[in-house]
Amino acid sequence: MRNWKFAMASTILGSALILGACGGTDTGTETEETGSGTAGEEATVEGSVIGDGSSTVAPILEGLVEEYAGAQPDVQVTVGVSGTGGGFEKFVAGETDFSNASRPIEEEEIAALEEAGIEYTEFLLAYDGLSVVVNQENDFVDNLTVDQLKQLWVEDGTTKMWSDIDPEWPEEEIVFYAPGTASGTYDYFNEVILEEEDIVSSATLSEDDNTLVQGIQGDPNAIGFFGYAYYIANQDTLKLVPIDGIEPNDETIESGEYAPLSRPLFVYAKNSSISENDAMYDFMQYTIENSGEMAQAVGYVALNEEDYESGLADLEALKE
């Protein structure tokens, strides 16, 4: 497996990722070694698979799609990145075979899928620790409490200054960067930190986490949040802020100690695509079998092996 943390630091994603038959990744005997979810076999599959959704989940899928292209070069997998909410809109419209999500599906989305006659299955891929970061030149913010996070990010009609949070901090205006409203990361932060209040109106919002990274890198008074993998990929140019004295890492995210910002990452797959499209079934099998290793490679936290085995059993049942 290539060095995906280095690859992410160079370029995580554009607006969409399309890899398939003519992809030239140097995988050599990878098909023979790993197959495409059928280790040791050389069975080939043809077809296409379309997905969309979370930018947080995107680094895992980016790596899997590229490596899958070496194992099954006759399958074209296209993955867009319109955010969790945007991905579910396309899923409901029947435009995609699967939808990546950084939060559980919501009741309104479940109802919309039922109305559209689309049955689906939820697959858990990995765990993430939503990471709060500031500019590397910031030498005063070394910890924030959950209450301070809310004070920072809730719109209250004032111009937010660092000195408002702590009188010993500079009297400088805070510059905010946050995921866009179609992002599952935005939804999650809104639920556990903002508690459904409005986010600060001066914030720059974007579904592209790379835009957030670049904004924070470029302003000494900036603060923002996004998935842990994006911090890992840019840790040499960003400063991570512990929350209530706890930093996100493999141990604190998996144990839940990094609360309340630890969260699961999902892919929602259309049942009919799995049962009727051999390429979709094969890609999903490959995804479940390899997402733990890829999650760790890009900076997230793998599930227990039993969780992946349970996912494979659910997938197999849909094919029968």
N, C-alpha and C positions, 0 to 999 in steps of 0.2 A: 504494500500500500504506500503510495507516495506521501510526501510530507504535506498534509492538508492544512496544518496550521500556517506553514510558510505560504502555501498557495492562497489561503484566505487573506493573509497580510498583503499580498500583492494585488489580488482582485477577487472579491467574494462572488459577486454576481452583477450582471447588468440588469435589464428589465426582464429578461427571460433566458432560459437555458435550453438549447436544442442540441442533442447529441444522438447519433444513430449510426446508420450503416456505414458512412464514410468516415467516421471518427477514427483518428489515427493514433490512439493511445497505445503506448508500447507495453502491451500486456503479455506478449509471448505465449506461454502455455497456461495463461490464467484460466481459460475455459476448461482445460483438462484438470486443473487443480481445484478450482472453485465451482465450475459449471455456472449455471444461472439459477442457483437455488437447488440444483441436483448434483451435488459434489461427485466428481469422478466420472460423470457421464458427458457425452459430447453431443447430446440432442440439441438441435437448433430450433429457434422459434422465429417467426416472422410476424410483423404487424406494427401497430403504433399504439402509444399510450399518452394520454394528455392529463396533466395535473396543474394545479395552481394553489396559491394560498400564502401562508406565513413566510415572512422574510426571516424570522427566527429559525424556523425549521429548514430554510433554504440551504444553509451550508452542509447539512447532512445529506440532503437530496442531491446537491451539486456533486458531491463526491461519489455517491452511489450511482448516479446516472452516468458519470464519466467511466467508472470502472465497469458498470454493466455493459456499456457500449463495446468494451473489449471482449466480454464474455458472450454477448449476443449482438453482433454487429448488424443483423437484419431486423432489429427492433429499433424504431425511432421513439425516444421518450422526450416529450416536450413539457417543461415545467415553468409556468409563469410565477411571478412574485407580486401579487396585488394585495397582500395582507390577508389575515385570517378571514375577516369579514368579506372582503372582495372575492376571496377564493370560494367561500360558501355561496355567494351570489351566483357565481358561474356553475357551481355544483348543482344548485337548485335549478338553474336554467338548462341543465343537461349538456353543458359544454365540456365537462371534464369527467375523467374516470376516477380521479381521487382529489382530495383537498387536504392540504397541510394546515395544521392549526396549532397555535401556541396557547390555546385555551380550550376547554370543553365546548362542544356545540351547544348553542343556546336554544331555549324553548321555541322562540319564534322561527329559528332555522329548522328545527325538527318539524314544526308544523308546516312550514313551506315545502319541505321535502316530502312529507306525507301527502300534501295536496298535489304535488307534482308526480306522485306515484313512484318516487325513487327510494328504494331500500338501500341501506348502507351498513357498514360495519366499522366500528372504531378500533384502531390499532394504536397502542402506546409504543412510542419509539425510543424515548430517552427522557432525562430530566434536565432542566435548565435552572440557573439562578439568575434572575433578572438583576443586572449589574448597574449600579449608580456610579458615574464617573465624572471627574472634573478635568480641567486643563492641567497638563503636567507642571505648569508654572505655579499652580495654586499650592501655597505652602501653609495654609491655615485650616483648611477643611480636612481633618484626619478621621472624622467619625460623624455620623448623623444618626439621630434617633428616628423611629417611625413617626413620632409627633412632629419633629423638625422637617421631615420629608413632606408631610402634609402641609405644614406651614409654608414651606417653600413653593409647593406646586399648586395649591388651591387658589383660584382667582378671588381676590378680596377687594379689588378696586384701587389698589395702591401700586406704586412702582416698587418692586421688590429690591431691597438692598441686602448685601451680605451682613451688614451691621444689624439688620432687623432680626436676624437669626441668633447672632451672638454679638454683643456690644464690642467685643475685642476684635471682631473681624472688620475688614475694610468697609468704608462707606462708599461702596461701588455697586452699580446696578448689576444684578444677576442676569445672565443671558441663558435662556432655556432652550434645550433641544429635546424633542420627544417623538416617539412613533406616532404616525397618523391615526386618525379615528377609525380607519378600516383595519387597523392592526390588532391582533389578539394581545400583543404586549400592552398597548394602550388600554384595552378592556380590562386586562388583569390589574394593571397599576391603578386604574380608576376604581376598581372594586376594593382592593386591599389597602390602598394608601389614601386615595381621594375620597373613598366611601361615597361614590356617585356624585360628588360635587364637581363643578366646572374646573377644568385645568386652566392654569394661568394663561391669560389671553395673549401675552407677548411671546409665548413659546413658538419656535419654529417646529412645525410638525411634518414628518415625512415617513412614508411606508418603506423607504430605502434607508436601511440602517447605516449604509456607507455615508450617506449625506449627513447623518447625525454625527458619526465619527469625525468626519472632516470639519464640521462646524465647531465641535468641541476642541479639536486640535488647534483651531485657528483663533481662539479667543480666550484670554487668560481668566475671564470672569464667567466662562461657560460651565454649565452642568447639564447632564443628560442621563438617559437610561436606555438599555437595550439588552438583548440576550448575552449570556456569558461568553459564548463563542466569539462574539464581535469584540469583547474586551480582550480575550486571550490573543486574538489575531493582531491587536493593536496595543498590547500592554507596554511596549517600549515608548509609546507616545501619549499615553493616557494615565491618569491617576485613579485608581480604584478607591472608592469610599466605603469602609465597613459600615454596616447598619447595626446599631445597638452593640457595637464592638465585635461583630461577626463578619468575616469576609466570605464571599462565595468561593467554594472549592469543591472538589469531588466529595469529600467527606461531609461537609456542612450542607451541601445541596441534597445529597442522597438521604441523609439522616433527618432532614427537615429542620436542622438547627438554624439554618439561614432562613429564618421566618420573618415576615410572611412572603418573602420574594422567591422561594423555591416553587417550581411548578413543573407539571408534566408537559411533554410535547407529543402531538398526535398526527396520524394520517387517517382520514376518513375515506373509505373506498366504496365505490358503487358495487353492490352485490352482483348485478347483472353483468357488469364489465368483467368481473372475476370469473363468473361461470361461463360466459360466452366468448371471451377474448383470451386466447392462450397467451398472448403477449402480456396482457395485464396480469394474469395469474402468475406468470413466470417472474415478472418484474416485482410484484408484491412479495413473492416468496424470497427473492433475492434481497429485497429491502429489509424484510424482517430478520433474515438470517445474518445480515451484515450491518444493520443500523447501530448495534451496540459498539462494534469496533470503530465504525465511522464517527459515531457521536464522540467517543473518546479522542479520536484523532483531530477533530475540529474544535474541541474544547467543551463539550457537554458531558453528561454523566450517563453511562449505560445502565440499563435495567438489570435485574437479576436474570439469569439464564432461564429460570422457570417462566418468567413473564414472556420472553420471546418464544418459548415452546408453546405457551398458551395461545399466543398470536398465530403461530403456524397451524395449530389445531383448528382455530377458528377459520383460518383461510382454507384449509383442506376441506372443512365441512361445507364451505360455499361452492366448492368445485364438484362435489359429489351429486 
